[in-house]
């Protein structure tokens, strides 16, 4: 039997150029240099380095399995090295997502976002990697639901025998640190009870009914790890396509509807998620609007054939136009909800520091 391949996406904000808007090319080159050296040594099979906004994205294939200490340490060391390059350039927020002083076995809980899956390669193995900036980990809930549970999006759920049975969703409660599994279509209503609350209940993974991995996402919430606002989660998501999974076009289709996500300026506002080409993943207007890019690969014996820039397509022009229209409407609200997040979601932003200064000025209401 062919050895299983592990597909790992690990990202971190290690310094923005200019402000929080983009990634300086020196950081990408440093990451490529370091990953190239370990590839020659045989630790990894292949890699691709890119950026979404101010987040450095490491896409790697290897044979070491998920949560492997060597691979996670490699990513951590790359982020540390790139942080030093960022400091030398005085880039903004250098090392922002590195919440620990030293590596301790796994980057989960240390700041970087992680999405990993292990599988035996099929005869053809198309994979889409989604990377987002200026948003939170719950941004994938609606698209993943549409891909794997909504027949209005995914025709294969109706007409493909290999998909007609549905899928299994793994949902994490990131505040209570618990998980639950739902089978669709039979438990769609129960699933929706939770995943509509995107700040707390996050789709971690999707599986076929016989247990094969279809998709995995990063569910790390930076604010819950650090106990304060240190930047947005800027999540990643990996989706396998075709055969017993949705087709490539079905996996991309959810992003034609620009749904509203948390994040944007100072992580404190709702905004539309704009699907863009990689060269447009440089949010600037009010530090946004939030962006998502999609890179497509064919995986062949662990090698990454590609990528194809999947949103570099006029078919998404209307989605981008609608995003700008929605951004205009939301921005008109200024500091008022529903543009600004509700107070319970602002708990981990910098707003409580302002509120604390005014705490002793509040008086009891006079009795009626």
ROMIRO-39668 format. One line per 8 residues: number of its first residue (from 1); their letters; for each residue x, y, z of C-alpha. Coordinates in nm, 4 decimals. Layout:
N
NUM = a = X/Y/Z | ...
This chain:
368
1 = xxxxxxxx = 0.0000/0.0000/0.0000 | 0.1241/0.3485/-0.0883 | 0.2495/0.5487/0.2098 | 0.0050/0.8112/0.3301 | 0.0821/1.1752/0.2695 | 0.0319/1.4528/0.5241 | -0.0822/1.7894/0.3938 | -0.0011/2.0698/0.6391
9 = xxxxxxxx = -0.0876/2.4393/0.6242 | 0.0638/2.6472/0.9049 | 0.0381/3.0277/0.9090 | 0.1374/3.3198/1.1262 | 0.1489/3.6977/1.1220 | 0.5187/3.7746/1.1642 | 0.5199/4.1342/1.0382 | 0.3117/4.3525/0.8071
17 = xxxxxxxx = 0.4135/4.5681/0.5094 | 0.2834/4.8481/0.5216 | 0.0973/4.8366/0.8524 | -0.1225/4.5249/0.8409 | -0.1788/4.5293/0.4655 | 0.0708/4.2934/0.3018 | 0.3787/4.0708/0.3278 | 0.7277/4.1947/0.2376
25 = xxxxxxxx = 0.9001/3.9756/-0.0216 | 1.2080/3.9330/0.2013 | 1.0011/3.7302/0.4501 | 0.8683/3.5017/0.1778 | 1.2194/3.4477/0.0411 | 1.3531/3.3666/0.3889 | 1.0775/3.1081/0.4386 | 1.1432/2.9545/0.0956
33 = xxxxxxxx = 1.5148/2.9328/0.1674 | 1.4642/2.7520/0.4976 | 1.1991/2.5106/0.3693 | 1.4105/2.4399/0.0616 | 1.7014/2.3374/0.2841 | 1.4947/2.0877/0.4839 | 1.3363/1.9531/0.1657 | 1.6832/1.8636/0.0425
41 = xxxxxxxx = 1.7400/1.6780/0.3704 | 1.4197/1.4776/0.3160 | 1.2123/1.6057/0.6093 | 0.9384/1.7314/0.3768 | 0.8373/1.6142/0.0303 | 0.7330/1.9503/-0.1119 | 0.6278/2.2995/-0.0086 | 0.4787/2.6264/-0.1268
49 = xxxxxxxx = 0.5123/2.9631/0.0476 | 0.2674/3.2462/-0.0045 | 0.0940/3.5259/0.1851 | -0.2594/3.6429/0.2427 | -0.2509/4.0003/0.3629 | 0.0095/4.0162/0.6402 | 0.0043/3.6417/0.7102 | 0.2860/3.4107/0.6051
57 = xxxxxxxx = 0.1471/3.0797/0.4747 | 0.3535/2.7579/0.4791 | 0.2006/2.4763/0.2732 | 0.3932/2.1493/0.3152 | 0.3629/1.7803/0.2316 | 0.5455/1.5085/0.4271 | 0.5118/1.1555/0.5638 | 0.5240/1.2331/0.9355
65 = xxxxxxxx = 0.1521/1.2555/1.0176 | -0.0485/1.5370/1.1710 | 0.0688/1.7168/1.4874 | 0.4242/1.6024/1.4224 | 0.6736/1.7759/1.6516 | 0.9467/1.8007/1.3870 | 0.7177/1.9648/1.1331 | 0.5698/2.2043/1.3876
73 = xxxxxxxx = 0.9141/2.2955/1.5162 | 1.0238/2.3587/1.1584 | 0.7324/2.5972/1.1062 | 0.8051/2.7717/1.4366 | 1.1710/2.8201/1.3463 | 1.0748/2.9589/1.0047 | 0.8384/3.2052/1.1722 | 1.1087/3.3056/1.4216
81 = xxxxxxxx = 1.3602/3.3628/1.1423 | 1.1104/3.5667/0.9424 | 1.0296/3.7677/1.2544 | 1.3958/3.8670/1.2760 | 1.3868/3.9762/0.9113 | 1.0703/4.1758/0.9890 | 1.2360/4.3446/1.2866 | 1.5295/4.4424/1.0676
89 = xxxxxxxx = 1.2877/4.6110/0.8275 | 1.0865/4.7611/1.1165 | 0.7732/4.5952/0.9802 | 0.4550/4.6374/1.1798 | 0.3654/4.3784/1.4433 | 0.6817/4.1702/1.3931 | 0.6252/3.8277/1.5514 | 0.2691/3.9224/1.6439
97 = xxxxxxxx = 0.1303/3.5669/1.6342 | 0.4192/3.4053/1.8235 | 0.2645/3.4045/2.1687 | 0.5357/3.1962/2.3374 | 0.9054/3.2572/2.3932 | 1.0113/2.9103/2.2821 | 0.8702/2.6085/2.0976 | 0.7119/2.3478/2.3231
105 = xxxxxxxx = 0.6233/2.0510/2.1029 | 0.3269/2.1778/1.8995 | 0.2439/2.5209/1.7567 | -0.1231/2.4765/1.8458 | -0.1958/2.7055/2.1374 | 0.1176/2.9094/2.0625 | -0.0385/3.1499/1.8129 | 0.0009/3.0132/1.4578
113 = xxxxxxxx = -0.3002/2.8702/1.2765 | -0.2863/2.5047/1.1698 | -0.4871/2.2868/0.9294 | -0.3519/1.9363/0.8619 | -0.4858/1.6163/0.7096 | -0.3419/1.2739/0.6343 | -0.4677/1.0559/0.3491 | -0.3772/0.7971/0.0889
121 = xxxxxxxx = -0.3533/0.9681/-0.2474 | -0.6237/0.8815/-0.4976 | -0.5662/0.8307/-0.8702 | -0.6173/1.2077/-0.8955 | -0.5928/1.4289/-0.5855 | -0.7134/1.7889/-0.6386 | -0.6961/2.0067/-0.3262 | -0.7999/2.3663/-0.2615
129 = xxxxxxxx = -0.6270/2.5646/0.0140 | -0.8232/2.8637/0.1417 | -0.6435/3.1386/0.3311 | -0.8149/3.4445/0.4810 | -0.7037/3.7751/0.6271 | -0.8761/4.0256/0.8574 | -1.1281/3.7722/0.9829 | -1.1851/3.5047/1.2463
137 = xxxxxxxx = -1.1785/3.1261/1.2489 | -1.5578/3.1034/1.2154 | -1.5404/3.2413/0.8612 | -1.5401/2.8872/0.7151 | -1.8655/2.7707/0.8781 | -2.1028/2.8959/0.6085 | -1.8867/2.7983/0.3076 | -1.8203/2.4480/0.4456
145 = xxxxxxxx = -2.1900/2.3976/0.5156 | -2.2709/2.4989/0.1589 | -2.0009/2.2757/0.0095 | -2.0907/1.9607/0.1993 | -2.4566/1.9930/0.3024 | -2.6424/2.2346/0.0723 | -2.7784/2.0812/-0.2519 | -2.8532/2.4295/-0.3863
153 = xxxxxxxx = -2.4747/2.4785/-0.3892 | -2.3477/2.1254/-0.4463 | -2.5380/1.9376/-0.7145 | -2.3414/1.6219/-0.6381 | -2.5358/1.5756/-0.3136 | -2.8381/1.5027/-0.5323 | -2.7046/1.3446/-0.8501 | -2.3743/1.1756/-0.7537
161 = xxxxxxxx = -2.4184/0.8288/-0.5968 | -2.0842/0.8643/-0.4173 | -2.2077/1.1748/-0.2283 | -2.5794/1.1105/-0.1921 | -2.5348/0.9580/0.1544 | -2.3998/1.2899/0.2897 | -2.1111/1.3845/0.5180 | -2.0102/1.4008/0.8843
169 = xxxxxxxx = -1.9172/1.7365/1.0439 | -1.6831/1.7773/1.3420 | -1.7735/2.0942/1.5340 | -1.5608/2.2458/1.8103 | -1.6859/2.4603/2.0967 | -1.3695/2.6691/2.1310 | -1.4791/2.8306/2.4574 | -1.5790/2.5119/2.6415
177 = xxxxxxxx = -1.3050/2.3120/2.4611 | -1.5419/2.0351/2.3535 | -1.6403/1.8767/2.0230 | -1.9433/1.7087/1.8683 | -2.0155/1.5236/1.5417 | -2.3215/1.5688/1.3188 | -2.4307/1.3541/1.0260 | -2.5912/1.5293/0.7310
185 = xxxxxxxx = -2.8469/1.5448/0.5846 | -3.0278/1.3777/0.8768 | -2.8943/1.6189/1.1435 | -2.8757/1.9392/0.9408 | -3.1079/2.1311/1.1737 | -2.9066/2.0278/1.4807 | -2.5835/2.1259/1.3050 | -2.7205/2.4688/1.2192
193 = xxxxxxxx = -2.8168/2.5341/1.5811 | -2.4472/2.5662/1.6574 | -2.2490/2.6625/1.3478 | -2.4553/2.9783/1.2986 | -2.2788/3.1106/1.6105 | -1.9455/3.1546/1.4338 | -1.7614/3.3098/1.7275 | -1.7860/2.9959/1.9397
201 = xxxxxxxx = -1.8824/2.6865/1.7381 | -1.6419/2.6169/1.4521 | -1.6370/2.3446/1.1882 | -1.3013/2.1755/1.2436 | -1.3325/1.8987/0.9860 | -1.5654/1.7225/0.7439 | -1.5534/1.3482/0.6721 | -1.7268/1.1004/0.4460
209 = xxxxxxxx = -1.9654/0.8702/0.6267 | -1.7020/0.5946/0.6124 | -1.4475/0.8178/0.7870 | -1.2280/0.9584/0.5082 | -1.1110/1.3150/0.5633 | -1.2652/1.5681/0.3232 | -1.1770/1.9023/0.4783 | -0.9959/2.0498/0.7772
217 = xxxxxxxx = -0.9670/2.4051/0.9049 | -0.7753/2.6015/1.1654 | -0.9859/2.6741/1.4737 | -0.7251/2.8569/1.6818 | -0.8785/3.1695/1.8408 | -0.5902/3.4050/1.9234 | -0.7882/3.6068/2.1749 | -0.8856/3.2950/2.3710
225 = xxxxxxxx = -0.5228/3.1804/2.3754 | -0.3730/3.5159/2.4744 | -0.6629/3.6373/2.6899 | -0.6590/3.9681/2.5044 | -0.6714/4.1068/2.1519 | -0.3457/4.0410/1.9656 | -0.4805/4.0346/1.6092 | -0.7357/3.8370/1.4142
233 = xxxxxxxx = -0.7218/3.4608/1.3665 | -0.6867/3.4840/0.9858 | -0.7789/3.1165/0.9391 | -0.6859/2.8543/0.6788 | -0.8874/2.5653/0.5372 | -0.7992/2.2635/0.3189 | -1.0603/2.0898/0.0999 | -1.0226/1.7742/-0.1093
241 = xxxxxxxx = -1.2231/1.7733/-0.4321 | -1.3825/1.5425/-0.6916 | -1.4886/1.1748/-0.6847 | -1.6499/1.1124/-0.3432 | -1.6043/1.4829/-0.2544 | -1.7626/1.7953/-0.4074 | -1.6245/1.9044/-0.7447 | -1.3777/2.1928/-0.7629
249 = xxxxxxxx = -1.6498/2.4232/-0.8935 | -1.8844/2.3228/-0.6099 | -1.6112/2.3931/-0.3547 | -1.5534/2.7429/-0.4973 | -1.9206/2.8345/-0.5444 | -1.9959/2.9434/-0.1822 | -1.7655/3.2427/-0.2240 | -1.9839/3.3927/-0.4976
257 = xxxxxxxx = -2.2058/3.5092/-0.2087 | -1.9981/3.7520/0.0017 | -2.1030/3.6517/0.3513 | -2.0443/3.8739/0.6528 | -1.7601/3.7819/0.8878 | -1.6009/3.9158/1.2048 | -1.2749/4.1062/1.1870 | -1.1859/4.3958/0.9585
265 = xxxxxxxx = -1.0436/4.7053/1.1358 | -0.8915/4.6277/1.4780 | -1.0755/4.2941/1.4755 | -1.3829/4.4830/1.5920 | -1.6142/4.5010/1.2911 | -1.8314/4.2909/1.0648 | -1.7456/4.2986/0.6967 | -1.7967/4.1044/0.3709
273 = xxxxxxxx = -1.5443/3.8342/0.2832 | -1.4018/3.9225/-0.0594 | -1.2653/3.6418/-0.2843 | -0.9551/3.7748/-0.4610 | -0.6493/3.6683/-0.6583 | -0.3298/3.6344/-0.4570 | -0.1932/3.9652/-0.5868 | -0.5080/4.1376/-0.4560
281 = xxxxxxxx = -0.4869/3.9857/-0.1078 | -0.3520/4.3141/0.0274 | -0.6383/4.4714/0.2242 | -0.6061/4.8461/0.2675 | -0.9492/5.0119/0.2891 | -1.0188/5.0413/0.6636 | -0.7647/4.7564/0.6804 | -0.9966/4.5516/0.4637
289 = xxxxxxxx = -1.2474/4.4416/0.3569 | -1.1623/4.0884/0.4748 | -1.0007/3.8804/0.1995 | -0.9929/3.5135/0.1026 | -0.7641/3.3490/-0.1526 | -0.7851/2.9961/-0.2942 | -0.4882/2.8023/-0.4285 | -0.5521/2.4799/-0.6182
297 = xxxxxxxx = -0.3020/2.1932/-0.6282 | -0.2873/1.8485/-0.7814 | -0.1003/1.6321/-0.5321 | 0.1129/1.3670/-0.7057 | 0.3231/1.1380/-0.4851 | 0.3415/1.4201/-0.2329 | 0.4514/1.6788/-0.4884 | 0.2468/1.9980/-0.5132
305 = xxxxxxxx = 0.1579/2.0413/-0.8798 | 0.0562/2.4055/-0.9013 | -0.0737/2.6249/-0.7641 | -0.3590/2.7613/-0.9696 | -0.4933/3.0922/-0.8378 | -0.8585/2.9887/-0.8320 | -1.0162/3.3294/-0.7589 | -0.8170/3.4984/-1.0367
313 = xxxxxxxx = -1.1276/3.4588/-1.2498 | -1.3833/3.7098/-1.3861 | -1.6507/3.4713/-1.2610 | -1.5946/3.6258/-0.9171 | -1.6119/3.9873/-1.0356 | -1.9727/4.0229/-0.9240 | -1.8878/3.8876/-0.5779 | -1.6135/4.1479/-0.5491
321 = xxxxxxxx = -1.8507/4.4237/-0.6634 | -2.1095/4.3157/-0.4066 | -1.8404/4.3141/-0.1370 | -1.7630/4.6780/-0.2088 | -2.1337/4.7668/-0.2002 | -2.1772/4.5875/0.1329 | -1.8600/4.7499/0.2658 | -1.9993/5.0934/0.1785
329 = xxxxxxxx = -2.3264/5.0176/0.3593 | -2.1600/4.8820/0.6716 | -1.9020/5.1611/0.6893 | -2.1862/5.4166/0.7002 | -2.2668/5.2821/1.0484 | -1.9288/5.3925/1.1838 | -1.8982/5.2907/1.5522 | -2.2586/5.1648/1.5676
337 = xxxxxxxx = -2.3702/4.8041/1.5557 | -2.4181/4.6045/1.3358 | -2.0903/4.7259/1.1815 | -1.9096/4.7222/1.5152 | -1.9242/4.3851/1.6876 | -2.1696/4.3445/1.9787 | -2.0296/4.4168/2.3249 | -1.9878/4.0498/2.4221
345 = xxxxxxxx = -1.7666/3.9978/2.1158 | -1.5635/4.3109/2.2028 | -1.4495/4.1542/2.5309 | -1.1141/4.0558/2.3830 | -1.0519/4.3772/2.1889 | -0.8946/4.6954/2.3263 | -1.2352/4.8505/2.4040 | -1.2478/4.7213/2.7666
353 = xxxxxxxx = -0.9377/4.9289/2.8440 | -1.1300/5.2414/2.7446 | -1.4419/5.1335/2.9363 | -1.2407/5.0673/3.2517 | -1.1328/5.4312/3.2709 | -1.4991/5.5342/3.2854 | -1.6086/5.2695/3.5339 | -1.6307/5.4942/3.8420
361 = xxxxxxxx = -1.8412/5.7546/3.6591 | -2.1442/5.5266/3.6347 | -2.4143/5.6061/3.8922 | -2.7149/5.4092/4.0140 | -3.0413/5.5165/3.8564 | -3.2682/5.7128/4.0951 | -3.5561/5.5111/4.2302 | -3.8880/5.5713/4.0547
